[in-house]
Amino acid sequence: MKINMKNIHNTKISAGILLVLVSILSSCEKWLDIKPQTEIESDVVFESEAGFQDALTGVYISLQDSILYGQELTYGLVDVLSGQYKPFTQSQNYYGASTYNYSEEQFINTSAQIFSKMYNAIANLNNLIGNINQRGQSLFSGSNYHVIRGEAYGLRAMVHFDLARLYASSMLAEGATKRAIPYMDTTGIVVKPRLTTTQLLAHVIEDLLVAENELLQGDPIVPGNEGYATTYLRSRNYKFNYFAVKALQARVYLYAGDKEKALLAARSVIESGLFPWTSAGEIATATETSRNKIFTQELIFELAATRLGLRANTRFDPDSPGSLLEFSSEFTNLFNVDLDYRARYVAQNILGTARYYSIKLTQPEGAFGGFTNRMPILRKSEMYYIAAECLAETQPSAAVDYLNEVRANRNIEALSSTLTAAQIQNELALEYRREFFSEGQVFYFFKRKNITAIPGLAIPMSESTYVLPLPDNELIYGQ
C-alpha cells in the first residue's frame, strides 16, 4: 500500500504535548507504522523532569477530548451502543449507531476519530516511555521516576484495552483466533502485526504489571508512601494511580476469563479502605447544585474534563433536538425510582411525557465545584460487581454480600442470600445498567457476556454488532 504523502504534515510541540506523525500501513498481516516527529524535539522536551511531567499531563488532556472519554467513550457513542437512550430520529447524530448501521457516515467519521486519537495518545505514551527508559532515574527527584513511568505504562494498557473492547472480538466469541488491531509499544518505523484479543490482553496485562511494580514503589496513594506527596503527586485520583492499575487488572482479567486473578485484584481495591461510600447526606439533597451526583469519594480514577458541563448540559437537555433520553417504561422497569439514589437524585422525568434523562454529569449554574468537571473512569462499585461475578458459582452467598453492599449504599433492598449463580448473573446485568448509566461500561458488559439481546432493543446482537469495523486503512495522527 502507498502512503498518501499529501496528507502528511508536521506539527510543533506546544505546552509539553507531544504530537506525533503516524501513518497506517495495512495488509492482511501488517498495520501500524509509528514515527515520532523528530528526535531533536523529543530531546528538548525530555531534557528535564518537568518535561516528562508536561508530556504526561498532555496525554491526560488529550484523553478528555470529546471524541474520547470526554463524551464518545463514556456517555456518548458507547452508551448509545448499549441501548441506554432511545429512540433516535434519522436527523440525529447517533441514529446510525443506535441501529448498528456501521456504514452510516456519522458513525464512520466518529469511529475514525476515536481510532486516530487513541493511537495518537499511545504514540505519545510510547515516546515518553522510550525516553524515560533511556534516561533512567538520575534525572528525577523523589519517586517521580517510578510514578511517571508507572502511569505511562498503565495508561498505555488502558487505551489499548478499550480499543480491543471496541474493535476486537470478545473471549466468548472469536477473541482467541480472530485478529483485530496491533499493540503499539515502540516508536519509530516499526510495522506491527494485527493481534487476536488473547494476544492483545497478554500485552495489556504485561504493561499493567510494569505499572503496578513502579507505582508500588512511589505512588503516595499507597500506604507507606505518603511522604512522597509533592506538588506533582497530589490529587492521585486524577492520575492513573496504583489502585487504578489494580482496578483495571480486575477488569482485564475478568474480560480474559481469569476469575481467580480478577478477584484478587478487585479485593485489593476493596480492602484498601481508601474509597469510602459517598454518604446519603451528599446525595439525597433537594438542591441539585449541592448534590454529589457522581459519588466522588468512590472514584478510583477520573479525568478532569474541563468542558464536561457544557457538553453534558447540551446532550442531556430535554429541550435539545439531540438530547439523550430513555423511555419511562424502560427506566422504571430498571430502577425503583422512589428509592434508588441513582434514579431519584441522578435522573429526571420530563413532566407530561413518557421520557427520562440522566443528570449525572450535568452541571447547573452554581453547582459546587468539588462535584463538577469530573469524568468517572474507574469506580469502587465495579470492584464489588467483579468480585460477585467471580464468586457466583463457587460462593454464591459471598457474591450476594458484595452486591448487597453496593445496593445498601444506593438505598435499595437487599437480595436474598439464597440466590443461585444464574440469578446472581441476572442481578449483575441489572446492576451494571443502573450503576454505569452515562459512563460507557454497559456495552462492554454485554459484549463480554456475549448477550444476544439488549433489553429494550429488537436488534439481535452478534459479532457483526459487537465488533466495530476498523476505520479506513490510511489514517494520519497528530494535528
N, C-alpha and C positions, 0 to 999 in steps of 0.2 A: 504493500500500500504506500502511496506517495503522500508526503506531508504537504498540506496546503500552506505554503510559506507566506502567502499574502495576509493570512490571518494572524501570524505571529508578530507580537510587538513587545517591546521592552518596557518595563516599569521601574520606578526607583523606590527604594526603601523609605518609608515615611513613618515616623512615630514608632520606630522599632518593629514594625510589622514586616516580616519577610514575605515579599511577593515573588513567586517562582513561576518560571516558564515551563509548561509541561505540554507535551503532545502525546496522544494515544496512538500507538501503532497496533492495529488489530488484525489478528488472523485467528484461525482455529486454536492455535497454541499460544500466541504471544500477544501481550497487551500493552501495559503502561511503560512509557519511556519518560523518566523524570529527570530534569536537569535544573539545578539551581541557577539563578540568573547570572551571577559572576562570583568567582572565588574572592575577588577583591572586596566586593560589598559584604560578603559573609565575614571576612576578616575584620572589617570595620565594625560591624555590629557585634561580633563576638570577641572583641578585644578586652571586654570588661565584664564583671559580674552583672552590672546594671544592664548591659546589652542583652545578656541572656534573660534577665527578668523582663525586659521590654519585649523581647521576641515571644516569650511565653504568654505575656499579657496580650499581645497581638492575636495569638491563637484563640484565647478566650473571647476576645472581642469578635473575632470572625465567626465563632460558633453561635453567637446570639443574633446573627443575621436573620431576617425574617424568612429567608429561604431555608434556613436550618432550624436550630432549636428555638429561635425567636418566634416561630409560627408553624412552618410546614411540618417539622418533625415532632411537634407537640400537639397543639390544639387545632392545627390546620389539616393538611393533606392526610397525614397518617390517621388522624381521628375520623376523617371522612371515610377512609377505607374501612374503619371498624364499624361503620353504620351508626355512629352516635348522633348524627344530625340527618334530618330528612324532612320533607323531600326537597330536591333542588329542581329548579326550572332550567331549561336549556340555555337561558341567558346568563346563568350564574357560573362563576369561575370553576366551581368544583363539580359541575354536572357530570363531566366525563368520568372523573374519579369515583363519583357516587354510584355510577353504573358499571364500574370496572372496564370502561372503554379506554384502553391504554393507547389507542391510536388517535384519540382526540387531541387537538392542537394545544389546548391549555395544559393538559396533563403532560404532554411531551415536553413542552417548554419548562414546566416546573421541575419535572424529573431530571431533565438535563442540567438544570442549575443546581439542584441538590447534589447530583453526582459530581459535578465540576467543583463546587465549593467544598465538598467533603474531602475530595482528593487534594485540593489546594491546601486545606488545613493539614492533611497528612504530610504533604511535601514540606511545609514549613516546620512541622514537628521533626521530620527526618533531617532537615538541615540543622536544627538545633541539636538533636541527638548526636549527629555526626560530629559536630563541633565540640560538644561537651565531652564526648568520649575521647576526642583527640587531645583536648587541653588538660583534662584531668582535674584534680581537686585544688591544685595550688592557686588558682585564680580566685577561689571562693572563700568567703568568710563563714564562720559558724557551720551550720548544717545546710547552707544554701545549695551546695553541690548536690547533695543527696535528694533534697526536696525538689529542686528544679528538674533533675534527671528523672526522678520518680514520677512527677506529674506528667512529664512529656511522654514517657512510656505508657502511662495509664491512659492518657488522652488518645494516643495513637491506637491503643487497643479498643477504646470505646467507639471511636469513629469507624474503624474497620468493622466492629461488631454490628453497629447499626446499618452500615452498608450491606452486610451479609443478611441482616434481618429483612431488608428491603429487596435485594437483588439476587439472593441465593435461596435455594430450597431449604426447607426445614428438615430436621433429622428424622421426623416421622414420614417424610415424603421421599425426595430423591437426594437428600443432603450428603449421603455417603458417596454418591457416584457422579452427580451432575455438576459440571464445572460452572462457575459463575464469574467471580472477579478475582483480581490478583491481590496479594498482600504486599503493599509497598513499604519496605523497611530500609531502603537505601536511597541515596541521592545520586545524581549523575545519570549518564546514558546507560540505563540498566533496563533490559526487557524482562518482564516478569510473566510467568505463566498464570493463566486463569486457574483458580483452585476450587475444589469442592468445599462444601460447608464444613465437612470434617477437617479438612486441611486448614481452612481459614480459622476455625475455632482453636486449633492447636497453636497457631501463631498468636492469637489473641491471648490465650492462657499463658504462653511464654512471656509475652510483654507484661502481663499483669503480675507475674512472679517477679520480674525485674523491678517493677514499680513497688510492689509490696516490700521487697528487701531494702530498697533505697529509702522509702518513706518511713519504714520502721525505725531506721537509724536517726532520722532527723525531724520528722513532722511533729510540730508541737501539739497536735491533737492527740497524739499517742501518750498515755500516762507515763510520766518519767521524762518526757522530752519538753516539758513546759518552759524550761529555761531558754529554749531556742526561739521563743516567740518575738522575733524582731519585727520591725515595721512591715517588711515584705511578707512575713509569715503569719500575719494576723488574718482574721476572717476566713478561717480554713474551710468553712462550708461553701465558699465561693471558689475554692480551688479543688483540684482533684486529689483530695487528701487520702490518708491511709485507709480510712473506713469506707471511702468511696471505692477504693480498689477492692476491698473485701466484699462490698455490696455488689459490684459489677462481677466479681468472681462468682458469687452466688447465682446471679442471673445467667452468666455464661455457662457455668457447669450444669445448671438445670436445662438450659437450651440444648446442651450436648448430651443430656441424658444421664449425667453422673450425679445422682441424688445424694450419695454419701458426701462428696466434696461440697456440693451446693449447700447441704445442711450445715456443715462445719463452718463455711464462710458466713452464712446467714446468722448463725448463732453468735459468731464473733462480734457482729454488729449489735445484735440484740442485747448481748450480755455486757457490752461495753458500758452501758448506762449513760452514754453521752448524748442521747437523743430522746429527751423526755416527751411524753404525750402532751400535746397542746391542751391547756386547761379549758374546761367548759366556759369559764368566765371570759376568755378571749374570743371564743367562737359564738356563743349564744347571746349576742348583743343585738339590741334593736337597731342600733345605729351602724349602718354599713361602713361608714368612714373609720370606725374604730374596731372593726371586726377582722380577726385573723383568719382569712378565708383559705389560705394555703397551708395553715398549720406549720408555721415556720420552724418551730423547735424540732420538728420531725424530719427536716430536710437534711440528708446526708451530703448531698451535692446539688448545687443550684447555680444557675448563671445569672449574672447581674444584667438583666435585659432592660436597657435604659429606655427603650421605646415601647415597652410592653403595654403600658396604659393606653397609649394612642392606638396601637394595633388591636388590642383586645376590646377596647371600648367600641371600636368600629365593627369588629366581627360579631360581637355579642349585643349589638344594638338592635332591639326588636323592630325598630322603625327603618332599619337599613335594608335595602334590597338584597344585600349579600349576607344577611345575618345567619348565624349558625344556630338552628333551632331543632327541637325534638318534639314529637307528638306527646301530648299529655298522657295518653293511654300507655305509651311505652315507658314514660318516666315514672308514672305512678305504679306500674307493674314492677318496676325495678326497685324503687325506693318506698320506704314508709315516709311519706313527705311530711307527716306531722311530727316525727321524732328524729329521723336520721339527720344529723348535722350537715351531711354532705348534700342534702336536698333542701332542708328547711332554711339554712343560712348561706348556702353556696349556689343556689339556683332560684329562679323566679318564674312564676306563671304569668303569661301575658293575659291580663284581665279581659274577659269576654271572648277568649279564644281557646282553642284546644292545643296550645303550644307552651313549652317550657324552654328556657335558655339558661346557660351557665353564667354565673357572675364570679366564678372562682378567680379569674385573672383580671377582671375589670377593675378599674381604679377610679372611683368617683372623686370629684373635686374635694379637696380637703382630707383625703384618705391619709391615715397615719403612715409616715414614711418607712417605718420598720417593716411594714407588710406589703410594700409596693416594689415594682420592678424586679421581682424575683421569680425566675422560671424554674420550677422543680424538675430535676433530672433523676435523682435517686432519693427515695424516701423510706423511712423506717418501716412502714406498714408492709411494703413489699417483702421485706425480710421475713415477716411473720407468715405471709402467704407462701413464700418459698419453703419455709420450714414445715408448714402444714402439708404442702403437697408432697414433700419428701417423706413424711411420716404417715400419710393417709392409709397406706396398705399395711404397714408393719406396726404402727402405734396410733390407731385412729383416735383414741381418746386424747392423746397428746396433741395430735393435729387439730382437733376441735378446740383445745385450750388456746392454741395460737390464734385461731380465728376469733375466738370469743374475746380475747384481749383487745383486738382491734375493734370489734363490734361494741364492746363496752365503752370505748373512747370515742365512738361515733354515735352513742346514745340509742342503740338498738338492742333488742333482746338477745339473750344467749342462745346458742344452738344446743341441741341435746347431745350429751356425751356419748350416746349410743349410735351416732351416725355411722353408716358404712362408708367404705372407701369411695364407692360411686357417688354417694350423697355428698361427701366432702368435696369431691371434684365439681359437682354441680354448684355447691355453695361458693367455691373458689371462683368459678366463672362469673357468678353474680357479684362477688366482692371486687374482682378486677374491674368490672364495668362501673361499679359505684365509686370506687376509690380513685380511679385514674381517668375519670371523665375530664376531658380537656387537657390531658397530659401526654397523650400519644403512646400509651403502653398497651391498650386493649387489642389493637390489630395484631401486635406481636404475640400476645397471648393466644388469640385464635389461631394464628399461623403455627405457633409452636405445638399446639394441641391438635393441629390438623382438623379443626372443626369444619364440618361441611355445610353448616347452615348458620349464618349470623342472625341473632334474634332481631326480628323486625324487618328483615330483608328477604325478598323472594329469590334472589340470585344465588344459585348454588356455588359454594366455594371449592376451589381446586388449585392445582399448581398454576393454572393459567390466570387465576385471580390473586393468589398469594405471592407469586414471584413477579415483581415488576420487571418489565423488559428493559434490557440495557439500553442506554441512550445511544445516539449516533456514534459511530466508531471514532470520529475525529472531533476532539474537544480541545479547547485551549483554556489553560488555567492561568489565573492571575487577572489583572485588570488593565 
